[in-house]
Amino acid sequence: MILIYERRNPVEKVFPKREEIYRCLCSTDTHPSAQWIYERLRSRRPDISLATVYRNLARFKQEGRILSVGFVNGQERFDGNTAFHPHFICSVCGSVEDLTGLRPEDSLLPQVAMQTGGRIDGCCLSFQGVCRCCLSQAEKPMEN
């Protein structure tokens, strides 16, 4: 049986592990690492390796099917949502959140294009700080 990618060349074969990796990434908004994806899949697919996950994530990134949010606590984090949107990364717990309602493409990208005289093909925008949960934990008095 030959499966076909919906978004890709209709003649290209699909490999089950590759599709499971992609579905796993796209099924969450936690912006997972390769290790996170591997841990989720290995119970269902004991024959999957961490190297396979890394290799396929690199392929998806190169094809433009996924985004790299950047490195958080030493691990590259990924996003299956390729539409432009900024992220907030907590420097304490490492959570990555999508920021909705911000539209830097309306003001920032035209300014960059004007300043450089070039064409803007993409942009990665992320903010670093301390998330709401970590801030509330820091404000709690320590118990004896």
C-alpha positions, 0 to 999 in steps of 0.5 A: 500500500502506498500512502500519499502526502496531501501537501506534497507531490502526489507521486511521493511515497509516504513512510509510516514512521515519518507520518507518525512523527509529523502527526505527533508534532502537529497534534500538540501546541506545546512546541515539542523537542525531538526527545518529547516526540520520540518518547510519545511514539516509542510505546506505539512504535518500538522500532522508532529511533531518536535518530529517525525523529531528528532526521525527519524533523530536519527534513520537515523543516527543510521542506517548510512543513514545520518551524524551529522555534529555537533552542530552549534549555539545550533542546531545539523546539518545533512547531507544526503551525507554519503560519506567521506567529510570534512566540513567548519562551519562559526562561525558567520552565522552558514553556513556549506559547503562541502569541495570538493577536499580535500582527508584526507583519502589519508594521514591522516587516514593511519597515524592515523591507524599506530599511534593507531595500530587500524582500522579506521571505520570513521572520521568526519573532520570539520573546523571552521572559518569565511565564505567568505560572513561574511568576506566581510560584516565585511570589508564593511565600516559602513554607517552613 
